[in-house]
Amino acid sequence: MINLLQQQWGYKDFVINTTKEELDIDTVHQFLSKESYIGRKASQLKMSKKPIDHTTLCFGMYHINKDMS
């Protein structure tokens, strides 16, 4: 059985993983409250964090800067 709760995939300069602890909650909140149509009601940070805390599976996508040492 595959454990989707702790998986990671990579492609070129990107990594996708299912580790909630790596999510940048402030960035997620900013996108939801200012950029996304459906999330405009998430004006408080706790309104963005609560669904993440209560969800079994989250995905995060990260750009890897290969120039960093």
N, C-alpha and C positions, 0 to 999 in steps of 0.2 A: 504494500500500500504506500502511495506517495504522500508524504507529509507536506501539504501545501502551506502550512503555517510558517514554515521556515525554508523557503525556496529562494533561489537567486538565478537570474538569467542575464547574460550579457550579449550585446551586439554592438560592434564597433566601439564608439565612445560612450555607450550608455549601459547602465545596469538597471534591471527591474528586480525588486525583491518584495518579500511579504513580511518584512520585519517592521512592526508598528513603531518601535523605538527609534528608528531612523527617519521617520517622517518629521519634517519641519512644520510643527503645528502653526507657528506664526505665518508662514508662507501659505499654508492651506487656508487658514482663516482669512488672510488678506485676499486671496483669490475668490473665495466663496462670498465674502461680504462686499467686494468692490467690483469684481470682474464677471462673475457668473450670474446669469439671470435667475436661476432657481435658488441660489443661496443668498440673495440680497437681504433676507430676513435674519441671517446669522450675524447680527450686529455685535454680539458679545462673543468673546473668545470661547467661553464655556459651551456656547451653542455649536461651535465647530469641533470642539474636542470631545464632547459627549458621544456623538455617533461613532467616532474612531474607537473610543474606549469600549463601546458595546458591540463592536463588529468583530466577527471571528477572523475574517480575511480582508486585509488591506493590501493595496499595491502601491509602491512608490517607484518612481522613475528618476534616475539621477544621471547627470552628465559627468563623465570623468574627464578631468583636465589632465591630459598626459604630460603636459609641460611642467607640472608641479613635481618637486622632488620629495 
